[in-house]
Amino acid sequence: MQGNKTRADHAALMGRMAKTLGVDLDEAELRGDLPPEMRDDMVLACTGCSDPAGCREWLAAHRRAEAAPGYCRNADLLVELRD
């Protein structure tokens, strides 16, 4: 079971990734494109990331981006929510 700190850290990373890709997760929920349980699943997927330190570095180096790094477990869904 993931600790609360780990989930919170990855929720923050996922939120930063979404913002970097131009995705408003709250708006996607309001539109009905992102059910709340799917958002939870995205955070859970993020906790299994193979390179969270690399993700932090990537996010620090990118204010905006068209695509997430290849190792991002939510890359395709984030792009789908944006487009």
Secondary structure, DSSP 8 states (H G I E B T S, - for coil): ---HHHHHHHHHHHHHHHHHTT--HHHHHHHTSS-HHHHHHHHHHHHT-S-HHHHHHHHHH-SS-SS--TT-TTHHHHHHHH-
